[in-house]
Amino acid sequence: MYDEKQDFIHHEREVAAFWNIAKIQDKCKNMTILDLGAGQGMHAGFLSKHFKTVYASDVINYSSLYGGEFMKLLGEKHIRNNYEYFMEKIHFVETDAMNLIYKNDFVDVVFSVNTFEHIPDTFKALEEIIRVTVREGLIYISFDPIWCADSGSHFYDYVSEPWEHLVNNNYEDKMLSCGATPDQVNEYKVAMNRKRPDEHKKIFDYFIKNGYVSLEYFNLWKGTINPNSCNHKNFKKARDIGYSTDELLTRGMCYLLRKN
């Protein structure tokens, strides 16, 4: 069941992780930030307290939701949970990460959390992110769970067997039998890029090694959503069909880059 307060706490922690790594919280009052994969603006609210302008961008036009009252309802949601929200600083923009509508050198900072596991062409997306960032600007990208993780399907709430999406050719039927809707099954089919950890790393490494950006920070974390996942039969099944133990235990990664 959705818990509104916990949703705020979760997003607040993700923004706090950004502040802890980027260390610019007291330096950005005159900066602009692109929140890429902004969804319904939960990160943007926290970012708006510190940045001059927040471009909350997503491939979905969220601002048209709820009969055009999305912004009003989002503001009320923040007030209801005792969180500050600077509506005048936030601009919701519909744009594709692989073809951003912004001009070159447009924003000072890019912030993207739990989006890169969804984008079909992450090479093109990172290329676009670098293009729209000013020189010396920061790019923060963090995402979890990656496709190979035990909950990498993003529908673990319905099919709770770890790594079932990797080993079951009838996973979509199983989703339906466990209560997922046809729309959710379609989302599963199209919304994950299904890249393995090394595929993600190779893309970032390309832009780092070729001098487009400098690496300021990197972290890769491992683990399972359930401490007993590795005892499940699917762990062996996944290894038998070609997934390594390292891949199956990799949950997510975080990069802080600086544009050269």
C-alpha positions, 0 to 999 in steps of 0.5 A: 500500500502506498505510504505518502510520507514514506515516499517523501522520506525515500526521495529525501534520502536520495537527494541527501546522497547527492548532496553528500557526494557532490558537496555543492549544497551551499553553492548552487543558489544561482545554478540551474539543474536538470532533473532527468527522469523526474517522474512526478517531481518528488526529487524536484521539490527537494532540489528547488529549495537550493537551485535557482531553476529545476528542469524536471524532465521526463519522457511522460508529460506529467504536468498534464495529469489530473485535468491539468491540476498536477502542479497544484496537487503536487504543491498540496502534497508537499504542504500536507507532509510539511515539506517546502516546495518552490513551485515557481522554480520548477519547470516540468518538461516533456523530453526524451533523454536520448534527444533532449530539447535543450541547447548546448551548455544549458544547465549547471548540473544534471541529476538523474536517479533510477532512470538509466536502467530504463533508457533504451540507448544509454550511450545516446542519453549520456552523450546528450546529458554531456552536451547540455551541461556547461563546461565544468558542470556536474553530472550525477547519475545513480540507478538501482536495481539493474536488470540482473539483480534479484528484483531487477524486473521492477515488479518484485511486488507481484512475482517475488521469486528472485531472478524469476524474470531472468529464468522464466520464459513465461514471466509475463504470464506469471505476472498476470497470474500474480495480480499484475494488470496488462498495462503493467505487463506491457510496462515490464516489456518495454520499460527496462533496457535489460543491460548487464552491469558491464554494459553500463560501465563500458558506456560511462568508461567510453566518455571518461577515457575519451576525455568528455568528462572526468570521474569525480566519484564512482560506487557500485553496490551489491546485495539482494532484496531478500537475505535468502535470495542466494539460496533460491533455486533461481540463483543456480538456474541463472548461473546455468544460463550464463549469468555470473555470480557478480552480475546477479549480485550487482544491484546498482551504481552511482557516478559523479562526472564533471564535464571537461 
